[in-house]
């Protein structure tokens, strides 16, 4: 994603992102739901032991990064809960894939809340339509898929951009990188469902906190 386009949530994505999904490519991905399921228990297991692992008082700058990540995870969690709860939105052959992605996001929320304890930010008010810009997000799978890719790409760039700020705590850095790699796998499979390449190039760019928040702001009611 280029710097000049990072101020909007869709700015760094290829123009072809908004093209309709090629239904003929869908069957290939049904078998991938089981692979995603294998990843689902890992974040939850980390969440159970998070208090013990990170029981020491965390520096405020690390808390700030974790709450930043938690805010993004809240958006993703809400997005997938809403989509899975919308009758008929997600085609049958993709329901298991999105169910597992949603489970992962819920577990990321649980992990970060467990680490932060009383310092964890509450779930913000979220508007999946971005103020009406995507008013068919819960009725049109193409729109839903577009925003799913956008949120997953944004999460990958956000975790990458904050890695350096977590280097003072090896345990938290390692856990953040584990979440980052799962988000990248989400982004890859969502891109494939839409008939897109799973990558944009040999190197993936990070985004700063300000850039990510500017991109996410339209979805915060």
Beta strands, then each sheet from edge to edge (+ up, - down):
end
